[in-house]
Amino acid sequence: SNATFVDGNGIIRTSYANQLNYSEQLDLAYWSKTNIVVTANSGIAPDGTNTAEKIEANAISTNTHYIFRTHNIDGTISVYAKANGYNYVSVISQRAVTSPTEAAGVSVNLTNGSIHDIKDATAKVIDVGDGWYRIILSRTDNLQQVHTLFQPHDGNTTPNHNDNFRVTYSGASPNTGGVLLWGVMQTNDLIAAGDYYKTTDTISGPPRYS
């Protein structure tokens, strides 16, 4: 659960629990994959460990190259991402597939951390070094989230705002078209991303203080 603490200036602050499981193990079945191959331990993560996951699109033309989790939790999504064959990734807060215009998302250029496109959201992109960026997404339309979704892509077109904020493209040959992801997190707060907390089979957060 979330925890409160008093910082060095005497101000009461909140640390947020990570509502998503397996935050560094996107290869596991907990994370659903569509036209995507995930290879575990494929790069050095921001914490210096060889735990980054390579997310590759297969070689068909579609807008359904993505990895996602269905959990019906409203909140702020964050993920660490790095270019690895593809230079763009979209972070998407999606509603039901029957409501394609109601997805919120941001597409980020991983060569420089700039925002490529954004819809119904605020976003921050934080440079954490060695080509890694922490991407933070918060919805601004007050609609309930159903899926947390990540789509690597080539950036040749912008996401379709009328079709779940996705890009249609043909995936590249193996080992040439992907991104590295690590440290997925979602809080239950509509604005705050919080500090990252690793999870395995249960949600995780900071110790509680009295």
N, C-alpha and C positions, 0 to 999 in steps of 0.2 A: 504494500500500500504506500501511498504518499507519506512523506514525513516533513515535519517542520524543524527548523534549526535557527539559531541566532548567529548571524555572521559577526565578523570582527568589528563592525560598526554598531553592533547592538540591534540590528534590524532583523525582524523575524522573516525568514524566507522558507520556501517550499522546495523540497526535492521530490521529483516525480518518479513513480514506479513505471517500469516498462511493461506495457500491456500485451506485448507480442512474445511468444516463445521462440526458442532457437534463433536468437538474434544474430549468431555468427555461423549458423549451420543451414544455409539456404538450400543445400542439396537434399535435406531430409524431406520426407513425405508430408510433413506439416505444411510446407510451402508448396502450393500447386504450381505446375509449370505448363505453359502452352507454347508449343513450337520454340522451346528454349532448352538448352542443355546447361546444367550447372556442374562445374568441376570444383570440388572442395580443395582448400589449401593451395591456391594457385598464385599467391602473391603475398608480399609483406604488407600487413595491415597497419593502420595508424599507430597501434600500440607496439609495433615491432615484431609481432609474431607472424608466422606463416599460416594465417587463417583467413585471408581474403578469398572470396568465392568468385570464380569467373562465370559470368552470365553470357552465354552465346546464343544468337539466333540461328535457327536452321535455314536452309536455302530454299525457302518458298516465299512467294509474294503474298503478304497478308498484313493485317494490322493486329494480329494476335500473337506477336512475339512478346511474351511477358511472364513474369513470376508474380504470384499474388497469394494473399491470405484473406479468407472471408471470416469476419468476426463481429461485425455490427457494433463497433465501438467508435464513438465520436471523439476526436482529439487531434493532436498535432503529430504528424509523421516526420521522422528524420532517418537519414541513412548516410553512410560514408560511401563515396563513389570515386572511381579513378578510371580514366580512359585505358582501354586495352584492346585496340583494334577498331573499336567505335569510339567516337568522341562526344557522344550525347547520351543522356539518360533522362527519361521522364519519370517523375514521382507523381502518382495519381491516387486521389481519394475518389473511389468510384461508387456510384449507387448501383441499383440493379441494372443488368444489361438491357432490360426493357425500357430504361430511361437514359438513352445515350447522350442527351444534351445536358445531363445533370452531374457529369463528372467534373471535379475540380483537379487542377494539376499544374505542374511546372516542368518545363523542359530546360535542361542545363547543358551548356557547352563546357565539357570537362577539360578542354585545353587551357581555359582561362577563367573559369568560374562564372561566366556571364549567363544571364537568363536569356534563353533562346525564345521562349514563349511562356505565357501564364494565363490561367483562366480561373475565375471565381475563387481566388486564393491570395494570400500573402506568402512570400517565400524569402528565405535567407540562404545564402551560399557562403560558407565559411572555409577559407583556405587553411588546412591543417598541416600542410607541408608534404613534400615528396609527391606532388601531383594529386593528392587526396583533397576532397571537399566534403564537408558535412552539409547536406541539403536538408532544409527544414521547410515543411509545408503546413499551412493552416488554412482551412476553408473559411470563406467569408460569406457564404450564401445561406447558412443556417440549415442546410439539408443534411439528413442523416447519412453517415457513411456506412457502406456495406463491405467494400473490399479495399485493402491496401495493396497497391499494384506498382510494379517497377518495369519499365520498358526501355531496354537499350536500343539505340537506333543511330542512323548515319547522319542525321541532321540535314538531309537534302531537302526535306519539306518540314513544315511546322505541323504540330498535332492538329487533328481535325476536331474543332470545338463542338461539332454536332455528332460526333461518333466516339464518345468516351475518352476524348483527349488522347487519341492514339495516332501513331504514324504508320502508314502503309508502306512497306518496303520489302525487298527480297533479301533474306539473310545471306551472309557471306559464307565462303568455304570454312570448314572447321579450323579453329585456332587463329582466325584472322578478324573476326567480327564480334567483339564482345566488350564488356566493361567489368571491372572489379567492384564488388559490393561487400560491405562489412558493417556490422553494428547497426542493424535495423532497430528502430525504437518507435513506439507510439505512446504518448501520454493520454490521460483522460481529460486533459485541459485543452480548450479550443484555441489557445494562444501560445502557451508555453511548451517548449520542447524539452527543457530540463537537461541535466547532465546525462550522458549515456550510461546505461546499466546493462551489462550482459545478462542474457537469460538462457536457460536450457529448457527443461520440461515444465517449468512453472514461471509465472511472471516474477519479476525481480525489481527491487528498488533499494533505496538507502535504508540504513538502520533508523529506527525511530528514537527520538530524544524526548525526554520529559522535562 
